């Protein structure tokens, strides 16, 4: 089972390591903070507890802070 990950200029197919693999697990694997990332699953905003399903498209968007 696999999903497509889109992050910055990266677009790759990745394997789902277990059946409860969540956005939070993905962020941990990529060493990214949920504080600075917005996650989308198949075009819809999702929370980090969302489980990734086969053939999902997961897009991670870096939040830019400014003043």
C-alpha positions in Angstrom: 0.0 0.0 0.0 1.3 3.4 -0.9 0.4 7.1 -1.0 1.7 10.2 -2.8 3.6 12.8 -0.8 3.9 16.4 -2.0 6.1 18.7 0.0 7.8 21.8 -1.5 9.4 20.6 -4.7 9.1 16.9 -3.8 6.5 14.6 -5.2 7.1 10.9 -4.5 5.2 7.7 -3.8 5.8 6.3 -0.4 4.9 3.0 1.3 2.5 3.0 4.2 4.4 1.2 6.9 1.4 0.1 9.0 -2.4 0.3 9.0 -2.6 3.2 11.5 0.0 5.4 9.9 -1.1 8.9 10.5 -0.1 12.4 9.3 1.6 12.8 12.7 3.7 9.7 12.0 4.7 11.1 8.6 5.7 14.4 10.1 7.8 12.6 12.7 9.5 10.5 10.0 10.3 13.6 8.0 11.4 15.4 11.2 8.9 18.2 10.6 6.9 20.0 13.3 3.1 20.0 13.2 3.4 23.6 14.5 4.8 24.8 11.1 3.0 22.5 8.7 -0.6 22.4 7.3 -1.6 19.0 6.0 -4.0 18.2 3.2 -5.4 14.7 2.3 -6.8 14.5 -1.2 -7.2 18.3 -1.3 -8.9 18.7 2.1 -7.4 20.1 5.2 -6.9 17.5 7.9 -5.6 17.2 11.5 -2.4 15.3 12.3 -4.3 12.3 13.8 -5.8 11.5 10.3 -4.8 8.0 9.1 -3.3 7.8 5.7 -5.1 5.4 3.3 -3.9 3.7 0.2 -3.7 5.9 -2.9 -4.1 9.1 -0.8 -2.4 12.3 -1.9 -0.8 14.0 1.1 0.3 17.6 0.6 2.3 19.3 3.3 2.4 23.1 3.2 5.0 25.0 5.2 3.5 27.9 7.2 5.4 31.1 6.8 5.3 33.5 9.8 6.0 37.2 9.3 5.5 40.5 10.8 
